[in-house]
Amino acid sequence: MRNQEKSLSRYTVQMRVGVDILTGTFFYVEVENDAKVVDLKREIEAQQKLPQDRLILFLINNGQHHCLNEEEDDASLVDCGVQDGSHIYLFFNPLEDGSSTTHVVFTWPESLWW
């Protein structure tokens, strides 16, 4: 029994998250169940060669929109509502252009309205 418990404790459970870039690219990312927002961003960066510091992630879960922003990088994905099979939409922070203020406006596609 103890050997079985030891082997189970080494087993790590992963969740598979679908990521949709509004350019039409869709891909899956696998992260540990105890992963943080920053871990998901790192995995996206590694898979898609996208700069992690510019990623903006939106989760739509049970009719609620949730932006996984920089302030939440250390939050667990589970605490943010991400679970196995979640669908995340990926946007990008604009490049710095030297201006003192930057305004970002998102328009949701009609297919996401309910």
C-alpha positions in Angstrom: 0.0 0.0 0.0 2.8 2.5 0.8 4.5 1.9 -2.5 1.2 2.6 -4.3 0.8 5.8 -2.3 4.3 6.9 -3.1 3.8 6.3 -6.8 0.5 8.3 -6.7 2.1 11.2 -5.0 4.7 11.5 -7.8 1.8 11.6 -10.4 1.1 15.1 -11.5 -2.4 16.0 -12.8 -2.5 18.4 -15.7 -5.2 20.5 -17.2 -5.6 21.1 -20.9 -6.6 24.7 -21.8 -7.7 25.8 -25.3 -6.2 29.2 -26.4 -7.7 31.2 -29.2 -5.8 34.1 -30.8 -8.3 36.2 -32.6 -6.1 36.0 -35.8 -7.6 32.5 -36.2 -5.0 30.4 -34.4 -6.2 27.9 -31.9 -4.0 25.6 -29.8 -3.9 23.7 -26.6 -1.6 24.2 -23.6 -1.1 21.7 -20.8 -0.2 23.0 -17.4 -0.2 21.5 -13.9 -3.4 21.8 -11.9 -1.6 24.0 -9.4 -0.1 26.3 -12.1 -0.3 30.0 -11.8 -1.3 32.5 -14.5 2.4 33.3 -15.2 3.0 29.5 -15.8 0.3 29.5 -18.4 1.8 32.6 -20.1 5.3 31.0 -20.1 3.9 27.9 -21.8 2.1 30.0 -24.4 5.4 31.9 -25.0 7.3 28.7 -25.4 4.8 27.1 -27.7 3.9 30.1 -29.9 7.1 32.2 -29.6 5.0 35.1 -28.3 6.4 37.6 -25.7 5.0 36.7 -22.3 5.0 40.3 -21.1 2.6 41.4 -23.8 0.0 38.6 -23.3 -3.5 39.5 -22.1 -5.7 36.5 -21.4 -9.5 36.5 -21.2 -11.4 33.6 -19.7 -15.1 33.2 -20.4 -16.5 30.8 -17.7 -20.2 30.3 -17.0 -21.2 33.6 -18.7 -18.6 35.6 -16.7 -15.6 37.4 -18.4 -12.4 37.4 -16.5 -9.2 39.2 -17.5 -6.1 37.4 -16.3 -3.8 40.5 -16.2 -0.3 41.2 -14.9 -1.6 41.8 -11.3 -2.8 38.2 -11.3 0.3 36.5 -12.6 1.0 35.0 -9.2 -2.6 33.8 -8.7 -3.4 30.1 -9.3 -5.3 29.3 -12.4 -7.9 27.4 -10.4 -8.6 30.4 -8.2 -9.1 32.5 -11.4 -11.7 30.0 -12.6 -9.5 28.1 -15.1 -10.2 24.4 -15.3 -9.5 21.5 -17.6 -11.1 22.2 -20.9 -11.3 26.0 -20.3 -11.2 28.3 -23.4 -9.0 31.4 -23.2 -8.9 34.2 -25.7 -5.5 35.8 -26.2 -4.9 39.5 -26.9 -1.7 41.6 -26.8 -0.6 44.7 -25.0 0.4 47.4 -27.5 4.1 48.1 -28.0 5.4 51.1 -26.1 5.5 54.1 -28.4 6.8 56.6 -25.9 3.4 58.2 -25.2 2.5 58.8 -21.6 -0.9 57.0 -21.8 -2.1 54.0 -23.7 -5.8 53.1 -24.1 -6.7 49.6 -25.1 -10.3 48.9 -26.3 -11.6 45.4 -26.9 -14.6 44.6 -29.0 -16.1 41.1 -28.4 -17.0 39.2 -31.6 -20.8 38.7 -31.9 -20.2 34.9 -31.5 -19.2 35.5 -27.9 -22.4 37.5 -27.0 -25.2 35.6 -25.2 
